[in-house]
Amino acid sequence: MLQLFRYILFILLLTPTNLLIGQNQDQILKAEELLISTSGKERVALLNELSRLYIDIDPDKSVEYTKEIVILTADDPIKKSSNLYNLGNLYRRVNNYRLALDCQTQALEIRRQINDIKGTASCLNNIGEIYKILNKHEEALNYFNQSLKIRQKEGSPKEVAYTLNNIGSTYWLKKDYASSLEFYLKSLEIRSKLGDKSDISSSLNNLGNVYKNLGKYNKALDYYAKALEIRQEIGDKTLIAFSMNDIGGIYWRLNNYNESLSYYNKSLALRKEIGNKRYIAATLKNIGTVYKDLNELDYSLKSYNESLKIYDELNDLKEQANVFSSIGKLYESYNNFDKSLEYHKIALNLHRQIGNTKGIAYSSNSIGEILMKYFISEEAKTYLLSAFEHANQCKDRSLQKITSENLFEYFSNQGDYKKALEYFREFSSTQYDSIVDQIDKGKIAEFEANYEISKNKNEIKSLKAYSRQQTIVIYLFIALIILAGGIGYIANKNIKIRKEATQALTEKNTELEEINSRLKETEVSLRDLNLTKDKIFNIISNDLRTPFNDMKVMSSKLIQSFEQPEIGSQKDLSQNIRDLSFHTSDLVEKLLSWSASQSGKTKFAARAFNLKELLDYSLSKLSEQQIEKNVKIIFNLDSTIKAFADTASMTETFKNLLSNAIKFSYREGKITISAREKKYLVELEITDEGVGMSKTNLHKIFRLDNDYLALGTAQEKGAGIGLLLCKEYVEKNGGKIWADSEEGKGSSFFITIPKSDKLMGSVPQANH
């Protein structure tokens, strides 16, 4: 009776109703309780069920139950090979690739012995996938090709397409994009015949990945958009979210940040709806990067921190490290190098903790670069050498190139030219690889021109099946060969003509892509021009009209006042007219200077100058403003510091920054001017103790679409053009400008100026 009860309970556990709630803890407890007294086939079946129940909530438990199944079925080669295969997949799921490989290899040997051809192909494919994950590309290709050979004879078209796709992705990881494209297209051709929309969309997405890595972003976007269209037809929200995330990445690379944010946010909304935390965190990280490039520090940090929180919950140390690296880059872009180092070092420690060689190389290089360029520290060598060593270990050519270049620069600066030459040779070898990449791109263009699928943009839609028209053409071609003995000559000639036509079409396509890219650049330029125009018109219609109207009113009153004996009102009106004239004249001067700079008419003649002397000269132009508020100026810099820039534009920059500092300072306030010498540049800081500004307004001050205007402590007005002019001049002189502020506590403005002509490559030099 007891045995019958157990059997009934066992059957109930395996019914579809219970399968639907398989992850329920009560069901797991019942199954484990039953397992204690179960043996034979029933035990194997129960172990299988427990393995399935635990697979999502505790994969390690799932592994333990499957290991027992392997032992219990050891006498049956078919079952043992199948269970070893499953155990290998579970080990792969928990990232134990050594044991995964061992299980799949054992399963492969058994399947070969029992002549299980299809099972052999599956094992070969799985072993290839493990080697691909381990970045052992040649081994992966060896196993994939063995699997493909069997599947082309014995397997289904779907399996053939799957293995072709794996070969394509391995070549993609090897950065052999020509071969990758070839195998991806072959896989797509088969999948299109089968009509499996999900597989077709995956292949299209893979093609988008190839073109993304080749820098052909418009073509990548085309493939991603086609994949998205199919996925929307299917209604698969997970795949739709992936496509939107990929499209967001392309728009980011095209510097179209608004479109990028739009797609990333759509992807994020879907992923939140689905509830997959890992993908939510990945999208938040991407959004943080877009906000970084939009100079929205607060929003960028918010997104990065939300991403970090999720990765912390998932205990994903690798992705946490990647986010910390991104935050480090964010602070570096704001020239906050201390903060940047702090976050890069956190990332490095995490990469070391998990043994991520590529991550160690990346973070070590980031730290070394900052220490070398901005702190001129000998400690940089330790990090740069570590980065180079780990880049070689992971065989990442782009990292090898960067790290060898940095070591060449470091040892050159130290005067160790023997060592510098050694790393220059390493750098040169990576440059050779870049040339090879260009040759590969040429091969891809040739391959596209000859490969039938790539003839025109509408071809992808017809890949769902061979079209009847293509079939008719083929039959007609065969018939013509039979009917006419001389058709070979004509056919060859036609093929040549078709090749020439295809080549011409390919060249036209490339030309159109370049035009498209230039149009996008033009679109950005036009947007800036429109904003410039709007800014100028706004100043003319508001900031210039108002003072002229005021002068008309005051001058009329002044004329009328001459009829009165009192001279006091006449003095006040004259004083007001004078102040207004100065203000308007200054505004017009700034407007004309900015307009000239925008139109490229401003001439720059860079030369060496004494920083303190130019600051004193700039202050002398503001003496009246300074005296009126009785503001104290404190210099905190070496009077011998020299910089290299156009002195006229830098004088205007200093005047604007100092004028603003006085304007927003309280009476009898204090302004501190500091300067720090770095390796290649001088960093100037102008700090006041005035009204300050909020973080939101701080991010607006250097933007064309800025609508933020503030009155000075004595109600001084401004048009918001001075800081735009400063930004223009500083950047044209090869430097950077940024600010920090706290409402009610004052503001600090920072600019960097080159110390020599080494950093002046972007500055237009005057003809002498």
Solvent accessible surface area in square Angstrom, and as a share of the most:
residue,aa,sasa,rsa
1,M,196,0.87
2,L,111,0.55
3,Q,147,0.65
4,L,100,0.50
5,F,122,0.51
6,R,86,0.31
7,Y,104,0.40
8,I,87,0.44
9,L,51,0.25
10,F,14,0.06
11,I,77,0.39
12,L,93,0.46
13,L,11,0.05
14,L,60,0.30
15,T,39,0.23
16,P,101,0.63
17,T,95,0.55
18,N,26,0.13
19,L,69,0.34
20,L,153,0.76
21,I,87,0.44
22,G,5,0.04
23,Q,95,0.42
24,N,65,0.34
25,Q,98,0.44
26,D,84,0.43
27,Q,23,0.10
28,I,0,0.00
29,L,99,0.49
30,K,97,0.41
31,A,0,0.00
32,E,41,0.18
33,E,125,0.56
34,L,13,0.06
35,L,16,0.08
36,I,149,0.76
37,S,55,0.35
38,T,14,0.08
39,S,86,0.55
40,G,51,0.49
41,K,172,0.73
42,E,67,0.30
43,R,51,0.19
44,V,31,0.18
45,A,35,0.27
46,L,0,0.00
47,L,0,0.00
48,N,70,0.36
49,E,13,0.06
50,L,0,0.00
51,S,11,0.07
52,R,101,0.37
53,L,3,0.01
54,Y,17,0.06
55,I,51,0.26
56,D,83,0.43
57,I,82,0.42
58,D,49,0.25
59,P,41,0.26
60,D,89,0.46
61,K,84,0.36
62,S,0,0.00
63,V,8,0.05
64,E,99,0.45
65,Y,27,0.10
66,T,6,0.04
67,K,76,0.32
68,E,49,0.22
69,I,1,0.00
70,V,16,0.09
71,I,128,0.65
72,L,84,0.42
73,T,12,0.07
74,A,50,0.39
75,D,144,0.74
76,D,52,0.27
77,P,66,0.41
78,I,118,0.60
79,K,101,0.43
80,K,53,0.22
81,S,2,0.01
82,S,45,0.29
83,N,15,0.08
84,L,6,0.03
85,Y,45,0.17
86,N,65,0.34
87,L,10,0.05
88,G,0,0.00
89,N,55,0.28
90,L,13,0.07
91,Y,18,0.07
92,R,67,0.24
93,R,126,0.46
94,V,42,0.24
95,N,106,0.55
96,N,52,0.27
97,Y,48,0.18
98,R,177,0.65
99,L,48,0.24
100,A,0,0.00
101,L,34,0.17
102,D,67,0.35
103,C,8,0.05
104,Q,1,0.00
105,T,51,0.30
106,Q,70,0.31
107,A,0,0.00
108,L,6,0.03
109,E,92,0.41
110,I,25,0.13
111,R,22,0.08
112,R,126,0.46
113,Q,146,0.65
114,I,62,0.32
115,N,113,0.58
116,D,50,0.26
117,I,70,0.35
118,K,118,0.50
119,G,10,0.09
120,T,10,0.06
121,A,1,0.01
122,S,24,0.15
123,C,0,0.00
124,L,1,0.01
125,N,4,0.02
126,N,14,0.07
127,I,2,0.01
128,G,0,0.00
129,E,11,0.05
130,I,1,0.01
131,Y,34,0.13
132,K,35,0.15
133,I,71,0.36
134,L,67,0.33
135,N,97,0.50
136,K,97,0.41
137,H,38,0.17
138,E,107,0.48
139,E,72,0.32
140,A,0,0.00
141,L,11,0.06
142,N,79,0.40
143,Y,51,0.19
144,F,0,0.00
145,N,69,0.35
146,Q,60,0.26
147,S,0,0.00
148,L,17,0.08
149,K,135,0.57
150,I,39,0.20
151,R,18,0.07
152,Q,112,0.50
153,K,157,0.66
154,E,88,0.39
155,G,21,0.21
156,S,44,0.28
157,P,72,0.45
158,K,103,0.44
159,E,55,0.25
160,V,15,0.09
161,A,1,0.00
162,Y,101,0.38
163,T,0,0.00
164,L,8,0.04
165,N,25,0.13
166,N,10,0.05
167,I,1,0.00
168,G,0,0.00
169,S,19,0.12
170,T,0,0.00
171,Y,41,0.15
172,W,63,0.22
173,L,70,0.35
174,K,74,0.31
175,K,88,0.37
176,D,39,0.20
177,Y,24,0.09
178,A,17,0.13
179,S,26,0.17
180,S,0,0.00
181,L,2,0.01
182,E,53,0.24
183,F,35,0.14
184,Y,5,0.02
185,L,2,0.01
186,K,70,0.30
187,S,0,0.00
188,L,0,0.00
189,E,48,0.21
190,I,34,0.17
191,R,13,0.05
192,S,0,0.00
193,K,92,0.39
194,L,86,0.43
195,G,38,0.36
196,D,50,0.26
197,K,80,0.34
198,S,45,0.29
199,D,27,0.14
200,I,6,0.03
201,S,0,0.00
202,S,35,0.23
203,S,0,0.00
204,L,0,0.00
205,N,16,0.08
206,N,24,0.12
207,L,0,0.00
208,G,0,0.00
209,N,29,0.15
210,V,0,0.00
211,Y,2,0.01
212,K,43,0.18
213,N,64,0.33
214,L,13,0.06
215,G,39,0.38
216,K,57,0.24
217,Y,61,0.23
218,N,27,0.14
219,K,49,0.21
220,A,0,0.00
221,L,28,0.14
222,D,51,0.27
223,Y,19,0.07
224,Y,0,0.00
225,A,47,0.36
226,K,32,0.14
227,A,0,0.00
228,L,16,0.08
229,E,93,0.42
230,I,18,0.09
231,R,9,0.03
232,Q,93,0.41
233,E,98,0.44
234,I,72,0.36
235,G,46,0.45
236,D,51,0.26
237,K,92,0.39
238,T,55,0.32
239,L,35,0.18
240,I,18,0.09
241,A,0,0.00
242,F,66,0.28
243,S,0,0.00
244,M,20,0.09
245,N,25,0.13
246,D,31,0.16
247,I,4,0.02
248,G,0,0.00
249,G,6,0.05
250,I,0,0.00
251,Y,34,0.13
252,W,76,0.27
253,R,91,0.33
254,L,34,0.17
255,N,93,0.48
256,N,47,0.24
257,Y,47,0.18
258,N,105,0.54
259,E,69,0.31
260,S,0,0.00
261,L,21,0.11
262,S,43,0.28
263,Y,43,0.16
264,Y,11,0.04
265,N,67,0.34
266,K,96,0.41
267,S,0,0.00
268,L,18,0.09
269,A,62,0.48
270,L,30,0.15
271,R,7,0.03
272,K,115,0.49
273,E,109,0.49
274,I,74,0.37
275,G,46,0.44
276,N,59,0.30
277,K,98,0.42
278,R,104,0.38
279,Y,69,0.26
280,I,17,0.09
281,A,0,0.00
282,A,29,0.23
283,T,0,0.00
284,L,10,0.05
285,K,40,0.17
286,N,36,0.18
287,I,6,0.03
288,G,0,0.00
289,T,29,0.17
290,V,1,0.00
291,Y,45,0.17
292,K,39,0.17
293,D,45,0.24
294,L,48,0.24
295,N,92,0.47
296,E,27,0.12
297,L,35,0.18
298,D,63,0.33
299,Y,118,0.45
300,S,0,0.00
301,L,34,0.17
302,K,121,0.51
303,S,10,0.07
304,Y,1,0.00
305,N,75,0.39
306,E,62,0.28
307,S,0,0.00
308,L,23,0.12
309,K,139,0.59
310,I,25,0.13
311,Y,3,0.01
312,D,92,0.48
313,E,98,0.44
314,L,59,0.29
315,N,112,0.57
316,D,24,0.13
317,L,39,0.19
318,K,100,0.43
319,E,38,0.17
320,Q,17,0.08
321,A,0,0.00
322,N,43,0.22
323,V,0,0.00
324,F,33,0.14
325,S,6,0.04
326,S,25,0.16
327,I,1,0.00
328,G,0,0.00
329,K,61,0.26
330,L,0,0.00
331,Y,27,0.10
332,E,34,0.15
333,S,53,0.34
334,Y,44,0.17
335,N,18,0.09
336,N,62,0.32
337,F,15,0.06
338,D,98,0.51
339,K,76,0.32
340,S,0,0.00
341,L,18,0.09
342,E,85,0.38
343,Y,40,0.15
344,H,0,0.00
345,K,72,0.30
346,I,60,0.31
347,A,0,0.00
348,L,3,0.02
349,N,89,0.46
350,L,24,0.12
351,H,2,0.01
352,R,124,0.45
353,Q,126,0.56
354,I,70,0.36
355,G,52,0.50
356,N,29,0.15
357,T,36,0.21
358,K,109,0.46
359,G,6,0.06
360,I,13,0.07
361,A,0,0.00
362,Y,90,0.34
363,S,0,0.00
364,S,0,0.00
365,N,10,0.05
366,S,3,0.02
367,I,0,0.00
368,G,0,0.00
369,E,32,0.14
370,I,0,0.00
371,L,10,0.05
372,M,5,0.02
373,K,68,0.29
374,Y,52,0.20
375,F,82,0.34
376,I,98,0.50
377,S,31,0.20
378,E,134,0.60
379,E,83,0.37
380,A,0,0.00
381,K,80,0.34
382,T,90,0.52
383,Y,33,0.12
384,L,0,0.00
385,L,64,0.32
386,S,20,0.13
387,A,0,0.00
388,F,26,0.11
389,E,94,0.42
390,H,35,0.16
391,A,0,0.00
392,N,57,0.29
393,Q,105,0.46
394,C,38,0.23
395,K,162,0.69
396,D,19,0.10
397,R,91,0.33
398,S,54,0.35
399,L,11,0.06
400,Q,17,0.08
401,K,66,0.28
402,I,73,0.37
403,T,0,0.00
404,S,0,0.00
405,E,78,0.35
406,N,8,0.04
407,L,0,0.00
408,F,71,0.30
409,E,45,0.20
410,Y,11,0.04
411,F,15,0.06
412,S,32,0.21
413,N,68,0.35
414,Q,97,0.43
415,G,39,0.38
416,D,56,0.29
417,Y,156,0.59
418,K,176,0.74
419,K,79,0.33
420,A,3,0.02
421,L,85,0.42
422,E,80,0.36
423,Y,13,0.05
424,F,86,0.36
425,R,157,0.57
426,E,72,0.32
427,F,32,0.13
428,S,45,0.29
429,S,47,0.30
430,T,5,0.03
431,Q,71,0.32
432,Y,137,0.52
433,D,40,0.21
434,S,42,0.27
435,I,102,0.52
436,V,51,0.29
437,D,60,0.31
438,Q,111,0.49
439,I,98,0.50
440,D,24,0.12
441,K,63,0.27
442,G,41,0.40
443,K,111,0.47
444,I,1,0.00
445,A,34,0.26
446,E,107,0.48
447,F,45,0.19
448,E,12,0.06
449,A,10,0.08
450,N,84,0.43
451,Y,38,0.15
452,E,100,0.45
453,I,9,0.05
454,S,33,0.21
455,K,70,0.30
456,N,78,0.40
457,K,139,0.59
458,N,110,0.56
459,E,24,0.11
460,I,20,0.10
461,K,130,0.55
462,S,48,0.31
463,L,21,0.10
464,K,93,0.40
465,A,59,0.45
466,Y,127,0.48
467,S,39,0.25
468,R,207,0.76
469,Q,143,0.63
470,Q,61,0.27
471,T,52,0.30
472,I,99,0.50
473,V,95,0.55
474,I,99,0.50
475,Y,141,0.54
476,L,103,0.51
477,F,90,0.37
478,I,83,0.42
479,A,40,0.31
480,L,87,0.43
481,I,83,0.42
482,I,136,0.69
483,L,146,0.73
484,A,40,0.31
485,G,85,0.82
486,G,51,0.49
487,I,22,0.11
488,G,38,0.36
489,Y,156,0.59
490,I,88,0.45
491,A,13,0.10
492,N,102,0.52
493,K,108,0.46
494,N,73,0.38
495,I,79,0.40
496,K,130,0.55
497,I,93,0.47
498,R,129,0.47
499,K,115,0.49
500,E,99,0.44
501,A,50,0.39
502,T,20,0.12
503,Q,79,0.35
504,A,49,0.38
505,L,104,0.52
506,T,22,0.13
507,E,100,0.45
508,K,117,0.49
509,N,48,0.24
510,T,60,0.35
511,E,82,0.37
512,L,106,0.53
513,E,45,0.20
514,E,90,0.40
515,I,62,0.32
516,N,69,0.35
517,S,42,0.27
518,R,133,0.49
519,L,107,0.53
520,K,59,0.25
521,E,110,0.49
522,T,64,0.37
523,E,107,0.48
524,V,58,0.33
525,S,57,0.37
526,L,95,0.47
527,R,128,0.47
528,D,52,0.27
529,L,101,0.50
530,N,79,0.41
531,L,50,0.25
532,T,8,0.05
533,K,92,0.39
534,D,76,0.40
535,K,15,0.07
536,I,35,0.18
537,F,118,0.49
538,N,68,0.35
539,I,0,0.00
540,I,81,0.41
541,S,40,0.26
542,N,78,0.40
543,D,30,0.16
544,L,21,0.11
545,R,146,0.53
546,T,61,0.35
547,P,8,0.05
548,F,103,0.43
549,N,67,0.34
550,D,55,0.28
551,M,36,0.16
552,K,133,0.56
553,V,82,0.47
554,M,29,0.13
555,S,44,0.28
556,S,53,0.34
557,K,109,0.46
558,L,33,0.16
559,I,122,0.62
560,Q,114,0.51
561,S,7,0.04
562,F,132,0.55
563,E,155,0.69
564,Q,98,0.44
565,P,127,0.80
566,E,108,0.48
567,I,108,0.55
568,G,40,0.38
569,S,50,0.32
570,Q,23,0.10
571,K,128,0.54
572,D,90,0.47
573,L,26,0.13
574,S,52,0.33
575,Q,85,0.38
576,N,70,0.36
577,I,35,0.18
578,R,99,0.36
579,D,64,0.33
580,L,31,0.15
581,S,40,0.26
582,F,117,0.49
583,H,61,0.27
584,T,6,0.03
585,S,67,0.43
586,D,61,0.31
587,L,8,0.04
588,V,51,0.29
589,E,88,0.39
590,K,36,0.15
591,L,14,0.07
592,L,120,0.60
593,S,28,0.18
594,W,3,0.01
595,S,36,0.23
596,A,33,0.26
597,S,2,0.02
598,Q,64,0.29
599,S,69,0.44
600,G,58,0.56
601,K,147,0.62
602,T,36,0.21
603,K,161,0.68
604,F,5,0.02
605,A,41,0.32
606,A,16,0.12
607,R,130,0.48
608,A,56,0.44
609,F,11,0.05
610,N,27,0.14
611,L,0,0.00
612,K,48,0.20
613,E,117,0.53
614,L,21,0.11
615,L,0,0.00
616,D,58,0.30
617,Y,114,0.43
618,S,0,0.00
619,L,16,0.08
620,S,66,0.42
621,K,112,0.47
622,L,20,0.10
623,S,49,0.32
624,E,97,0.44
625,Q,49,0.22
626,Q,45,0.20
627,I,132,0.67
628,E,118,0.53
629,K,7,0.03
630,N,94,0.48
631,V,6,0.03
632,K,130,0.55
633,I,31,0.16
634,I,58,0.29
635,F,63,0.26
636,N,96,0.49
637,L,33,0.16
638,D,76,0.40
639,S,64,0.41
640,T,97,0.57
641,I,8,0.04
642,K,122,0.52
643,A,1,0.01
644,F,40,0.17
645,A,0,0.00
646,D,10,0.05
647,T,22,0.13
648,A,75,0.58
649,S,5,0.03
650,M,2,0.01
651,T,17,0.10
652,E,26,0.12
653,T,0,0.00
654,F,0,0.00
655,K,46,0.19
656,N,5,0.02
657,L,5,0.02
658,L,0,0.00
659,S,24,0.16
660,N,35,0.18
661,A,6,0.04
662,I,0,0.00
663,K,22,0.09
664,F,45,0.19
665,S,1,0.01
666,Y,112,0.43
667,R,142,0.52
668,E,133,0.60
669,G,15,0.15
670,K,74,0.32
671,I,0,0.00
672,T,36,0.21
673,I,0,0.00
674,S,11,0.07
675,A,14,0.11
676,R,91,0.33
677,E,93,0.42
678,K,33,0.14
679,K,37,0.16
680,Y,56,0.21
681,L,31,0.15
682,V,0,0.00
683,E,13,0.06
684,L,1,0.00
685,E,32,0.15
686,I,5,0.03
687,T,38,0.22
688,D,9,0.05
689,E,95,0.43
690,G,0,0.00
691,V,48,0.27
692,G,12,0.12
693,M,22,0.10
694,S,32,0.21
695,K,94,0.40
696,T,92,0.54
697,N,37,0.19
698,L,17,0.09
699,H,26,0.12
700,K,61,0.26
701,I,7,0.03
702,F,35,0.15
703,R,88,0.32
704,L,37,0.19
705,D,74,0.38
706,N,17,0.09
707,D,116,0.60
708,Y,50,0.19
709,L,95,0.47
710,A,36,0.28
711,L,92,0.46
712,G,4,0.04
713,T,42,0.25
714,A,43,0.34
715,Q,120,0.53
716,E,48,0.22
717,K,123,0.52
718,G,27,0.26
719,A,9,0.07
720,G,23,0.22
721,I,2,0.01
722,G,11,0.10
723,L,23,0.11
724,L,11,0.05
725,L,0,0.00
726,C,0,0.00
727,K,63,0.27
728,E,34,0.15
729,Y,12,0.05
730,V,1,0.01
731,E,85,0.38
732,K,64,0.27
733,N,2,0.01
734,G,28,0.27
735,G,11,0.10
736,K,102,0.43
737,I,19,0.10
738,W,34,0.12
739,A,15,0.11
740,D,73,0.38
741,S,6,0.04
742,E,94,0.42
743,E,120,0.54
744,G,53,0.51
745,K,142,0.60
746,G,7,0.07
747,S,8,0.05
748,S,17,0.11
749,F,21,0.09
750,F,30,0.12
751,I,1,0.01
752,T,7,0.04
753,I,2,0.01
754,P,2,0.01
755,K,68,0.29
756,S,43,0.28
757,D,95,0.49
758,K,153,0.65
759,L,70,0.35
760,M,8,0.04
761,G,80,0.77
762,S,89,0.57
763,V,6,0.04
764,P,71,0.45
765,Q,100,0.44
766,A,30,0.23
767,N,155,0.80
768,H,206,0.92
